[in-house]
Structures are given as structure tokens and as C-alpha cells.
């Protein structure tokens, strides 16, 4: 399935990932849905920048 292009999300091997990282979109979104703030998510995924986190959840 094709997804709209985004500077924050890559589609690879049938999965969606935060662009330029190995962090799956699912794992980030689950943290957000469970109530984690972007700052807390950044603590859980130190390879991500806050701008990437905000871009993905926007």
C-alpha cells in the first residue's frame, strides 16, 4: 500500500519507520497513544529529535 510522502516517515520492507532511523512508526505512536508526551518519547528513543517526533504525530 502506498502512503502519502512525508519527510518524517519512510516505508521500508513493508513497514513504516521514522525517516532515517530504525524506529518503527508503530512503536512511537503506541507510546503517544498511551499518553507519553513528545519529551518522554524522546527519552525512550534517544536517537530521535523532537522535531521528528512532532512531525510523526502531527
N, C-alpha and C positions, 0 to 999 in steps of 0.2 A: 504494500500500500504506500502510495506517495503522500508525503506530508508537505505542507507549505514550507518554503525555505525560511530558515531562521539563522541568524548569526550566532545564536546561543545553543542550537541543537544540531547534532549530527546523526544521520541514520547510517548504521554500520551493522553488517551481519544480521540483519533482521531486527535489530534493537535500536533504541533511541538513547543517545548519550549527550551529556553536556559537552558542547563543542570543544575539541582539543584535549579532552580528558577521558579517563576510563570510568567516570562516574555515570551510572545509568540514570536516565531521567526518572524511572520508577522510584529509585531509592531516594532521590531528592524530593520528589512530590509526596511520597509517603511521609517523610519527616514533616513536611509543611502541613499536610492534612491532619497529622497528629498534634498540631499546634505549635510546632517549633518555629521560632522567629528566624528570619534570614541570618541574623548574627549567630544564633545557636546552630543553624545548619552549617555555617562556615566553620564553626568549631568542630563539628562532626566530619567535615570534608575539607581539611586544611589545604588541599590543592586547588580549591575553588576560590575565586574572587567574589566579593559581594555583588559586583556588577553582573557576574554570570548568574548568580542565584536569583537576583531580582529579574533578570532577563528571562530566565526559565519560568518563573512562577507568574510573570506578568501576562 
